[in-house]
Amino acid sequence: MFERFITFILILNTILYCVRWAGEDKTTKSVLDIVDLVFTSIFGIEIIVKIIGYGWRYFKFGKNVFDLLITIF
């Protein structure tokens, strides 16, 4: 269930980046920036939960390290 939720959020985040355009009005930009911050926070919480659950084993999985780097940068 958790993985499906994260996958759903990832898809929504991808769609969010697809709807951005040059010259968007201030309101649209503000809303999209807030939604982006919410998605980034969810991904950050996912990382924290996985680190708590896996401990140091979290860093043994390449996918997890990749997710961590993408979320941080």
C-alpha positions as CSV (number, residue, x, y, z in Angstrom):
1,M,0.0,0.0,0.0
2,F,2.8,2.4,0.9
3,E,4.7,1.7,-2.3
4,R,1.5,2.3,-4.4
5,F,0.9,5.6,-2.6
6,I,4.5,6.7,-3.3
7,T,4.2,5.6,-7.0
8,F,0.9,7.5,-7.3
9,I,2.6,10.7,-5.9
10,L,5.5,10.2,-8.2
11,I,3.2,10.1,-11.2
12,L,1.4,13.2,-10.0
13,N,4.7,14.9,-9.5
14,T,5.7,14.1,-13.1
15,I,2.4,15.4,-14.4
16,L,3.0,18.6,-12.3
17,Y,6.3,19.2,-14.1
18,C,4.6,18.6,-17.5
19,V,2.0,21.4,-16.9
20,R,4.5,24.1,-16.2
21,W,5.2,26.6,-19.0
22,A,7.2,29.7,-19.6
23,G,5.2,32.8,-18.8
24,E,2.7,31.2,-16.4
25,D,0.9,33.7,-14.2
26,K,1.9,34.3,-10.6
27,T,-1.0,32.5,-9.1
28,T,-0.4,29.3,-11.1
29,K,3.3,29.4,-10.3
30,S,2.6,29.8,-6.6
31,V,0.1,26.9,-6.6
32,L,2.5,24.7,-8.5
33,D,5.4,25.7,-6.2
34,I,3.3,24.8,-3.1
35,V,2.2,21.4,-4.6
36,D,5.9,20.7,-5.5
37,L,6.9,21.4,-1.9
38,V,4.2,19.1,-0.6
39,F,5.4,16.3,-3.0
40,T,9.0,16.9,-2.0
41,S,8.0,16.7,1.7
42,I,6.2,13.4,1.1
43,F,9.3,12.0,-0.6
44,G,11.4,13.2,2.4
45,I,9.0,11.5,4.8
46,E,9.3,8.3,2.7
47,I,13.1,8.4,3.1
48,I,12.9,8.9,6.8
49,V,10.4,6.1,7.3
50,K,12.6,3.7,5.2
51,I,15.7,4.7,7.1
52,I,13.9,4.0,10.4
53,G,12.6,0.7,9.1
54,Y,15.7,-0.5,7.3
55,G,18.4,1.2,9.4
56,W,21.8,1.2,7.7
57,R,20.6,-1.5,5.3
58,Y,18.7,1.3,3.6
59,F,21.9,2.4,1.9
60,K,22.7,-1.0,0.6
61,F,19.9,-0.7,-2.0
62,G,20.9,1.3,-5.0
63,K,17.3,2.4,-5.6
64,N,17.1,3.9,-2.2
65,V,20.4,5.9,-2.5
66,F,19.2,7.1,-5.9
67,D,15.9,8.3,-4.4
68,L,17.7,10.0,-1.6
69,L,20.0,11.9,-4.0
70,I,17.1,12.9,-6.3
71,T,15.0,14.2,-3.3
72,I,17.9,16.1,-1.8
73,F,19.1,17.7,-5.0
